[in-house]
């Protein structure tokens, strides 16, 4: 659920990793095995950047896309394009050593489609091999495996009617208008529902004065406008900020504490009380933390999650220096899925270095470096 007040000054609650911790993590990286046939980016020992340096030269400059694994790509593309008005822009098949190392799945062969809605993109991937596990029916919105994308709409009543017409499965009991006593979220209307695989999605309508100005410039024809943010459940906001804000350089755009019957029925969690923190890079949709203050019985993400599992989500972000980012993220609780920063000789998405990792709660993200991000920040190719 998106609640974005005007940008605010936030007190820094977590220090950057100490030099000793950073050097230990870098030393471990230096002696990691490099897969045959791949070129591992060289390890350079350097002190972590200061807070002011992160603001001037963030390690993430853009949220490029949000991806999810699907069990049937053709069915998923039909749903997202036919019901939600996404436009397919490409499709390709991946296999071989490069894909295996980057995504952390041995013996993979996968079909991937890229779709656009407004200025934002999603990536849908079907694993032909190995086949992954479906989303368990008993997973809840406060489990730490939970993630969704929030699709901005121009008219909630029309959007809900369209979803009902296509018989989508409800995750909320119905659209909810958040109460006016909440200065950050009051007047926002939202509804959770599911795609054919069970991924939770959100449609959201912002009242005047809230949300991105783009969501208020839509024509009468446009119903689904774009992706406002992706939300992830976290166990501890401060710990998550150490990675996403202090290391990767995303900026805190706002925060709120949401509770009450409307929030409970939106998340379908009785007694839900959430601390919500919104972050943004210079470009792309936001990343939103959902920390459940109550109830506190949310389950951890399965430790053996792989990208082939249908519950897998992944945020792809652009970095001017993937090698530096891959070293710096580990002291902040991230774990590598790829064996460090990997030089990728050829791919159709335009990047030449990439690393896939998971944060402390198990949410996957991928940092990629393109020629444009390298040159814009002065990083040698």
Order of alpha helices (4+ residues) and beta strands (2+ residues): alpha-beta-alpha-beta-alpha-beta-alpha-beta-beta-beta-alpha-beta-beta-beta-beta-beta-alpha-beta-alpha-beta-beta-beta-alpha-beta-beta-beta-beta-alpha
